[in-house]
Amino acid sequence: MSIDTKTVARIAHLARLNLPEEEQAKMASDLGKILDWVTQLDDVNVEGIEPLSNVHDMALRRRDDVISDGGHTQDILANAPAKTADFFTVPKVVE
């Protein structure tokens, strides 16, 4: 599909973009390539595929919410530079 620089200038104006005239020709070429690529989607065979009206219609796979690898507090705190009870101790940041 061919897009001229006048159309590019109009699109830039509507999008509130400051597009210099020397870049409009390159942008017209780029937009033409994008539109040509999009028209290739007309060739895709979608027969027998129902349209997806909403992604929330799909059921998500779920897993059980179970606790695992817990109870290793002492192993985790073994390398801590400072600890108080079962917690990391860090320097005061806010006065």
Secondary structure per residue as TSV (DSSP state, phi and psi in degrees):
chain	resnum	aa	ss	phi	psi
A	1	M	-	360.0	138.6
A	2	S	-	-101.1	131.0
A	3	I	-	-121.9	133.0
A	4	D	-	-93.7	169.3
A	5	T	H	-68.6	-26.3
A	6	K	H	-64.2	-41.9
A	7	T	H	-66.2	-40.4
A	8	V	H	-62.7	-42.1
A	9	A	H	-62.9	-39.5
A	10	R	H	-65.6	-43.8
A	11	I	H	-63.5	-43.1
A	12	A	H	-62.1	-39.7
A	13	H	H	-64.5	-46.3
A	14	L	H	-64.5	-33.2
A	15	A	T	-86.7	2.5
A	16	R	T	57.5	42.0
A	17	L	-	-104.4	140.9
A	18	N	-	-94.5	96.1
A	19	L	-	-110.9	108.9
A	20	P	-	-60.2	153.5
A	21	E	H	-61.3	-32.9
A	22	E	H	-69.5	-20.5
A	23	E	H	-93.8	-12.5
A	24	Q	H	-65.7	-35.9
A	25	A	H	-66.8	-43.4
A	26	K	H	-64.7	-40.6
A	27	M	H	-64.9	-37.2
A	28	A	H	-62.5	-41.8
A	29	S	H	-64.6	-45.2
A	30	D	H	-63.1	-45.1
A	31	L	H	-64.2	-36.5
A	32	G	H	-62.2	-41.5
A	33	K	H	-64.5	-40.4
A	34	I	H	-63.5	-45.3
A	35	L	H	-66.2	-35.2
A	36	D	H	-63.5	-39.6
A	37	W	H	-65.3	-41.0
A	38	V	H	-65.0	-35.1
A	39	T	H	-68.2	-20.1
A	40	Q	G	-65.4	-22.1
A	41	L	G	-66.4	-19.6
A	42	D	G	-64.4	-23.7
A	43	D	G	-82.8	-9.6
A	44	V	S	-74.2	131.6
A	45	N	-	-82.1	113.1
A	46	V	-	-114.8	20.3
A	47	E	T	-67.0	130.7
A	48	G	T	85.7	2.8
A	49	I	-	-105.8	120.0
A	50	E	-	-75.6	141.9
A	51	P	-	-66.9	146.2
A	52	L	-	-93.5	111.7
A	53	S	-	-86.1	-26.3
A	54	N	-	-160.6	133.6
A	55	V	G	-70.2	-18.6
A	56	H	G	-76.1	-10.1
A	57	D	G	-73.7	-15.3
A	58	M	S	-84.2	141.0
A	59	A	-	-84.6	131.8
A	60	L	-	-90.7	145.3
A	61	R	-	-71.4	137.9
A	62	R	-	-122.2	156.3
A	63	R	-	-126.6	160.0
A	64	D	-	-67.7	140.0
A	65	D	-	-90.3	92.1
A	66	V	-	-121.0	151.1
A	67	I	-	-84.3	132.0
A	68	S	-	-140.5	154.1
A	69	D	S	56.5	29.6
A	70	G	-	-91.8	174.4
A	71	G	-	79.8	19.9
A	72	H	-	-112.6	38.1
A	73	T	H	-59.2	-45.8
A	74	Q	H	-66.3	-36.6
A	75	D	H	-65.7	-39.4
A	76	I	H	-69.5	-42.7
A	77	L	H	-79.4	-5.2
A	78	A	T	-61.0	-33.9
A	79	N	T	-98.0	5.7
A	80	A	-	-71.9	136.6
A	81	P	S	-67.2	-30.9
A	82	A	S	-149.6	142.3
A	83	K	E	-145.7	152.2
A	84	T	E	-130.7	118.6
A	85	A	T	57.1	-122.1
A	86	D	T	-107.2	32.1
A	87	F	E	-131.5	154.6
A	88	F	E	-71.8	141.4
A	89	T	-	-108.1	126.6
A	90	V	-	-122.6	157.1
A	91	P	-	-65.0	150.1
A	92	K	-	-66.4	130.9
A	93	V	-	-102.8	-41.4
A	94	V	-	-106.5	131.6
A	95	E	-	-84.3	360.0
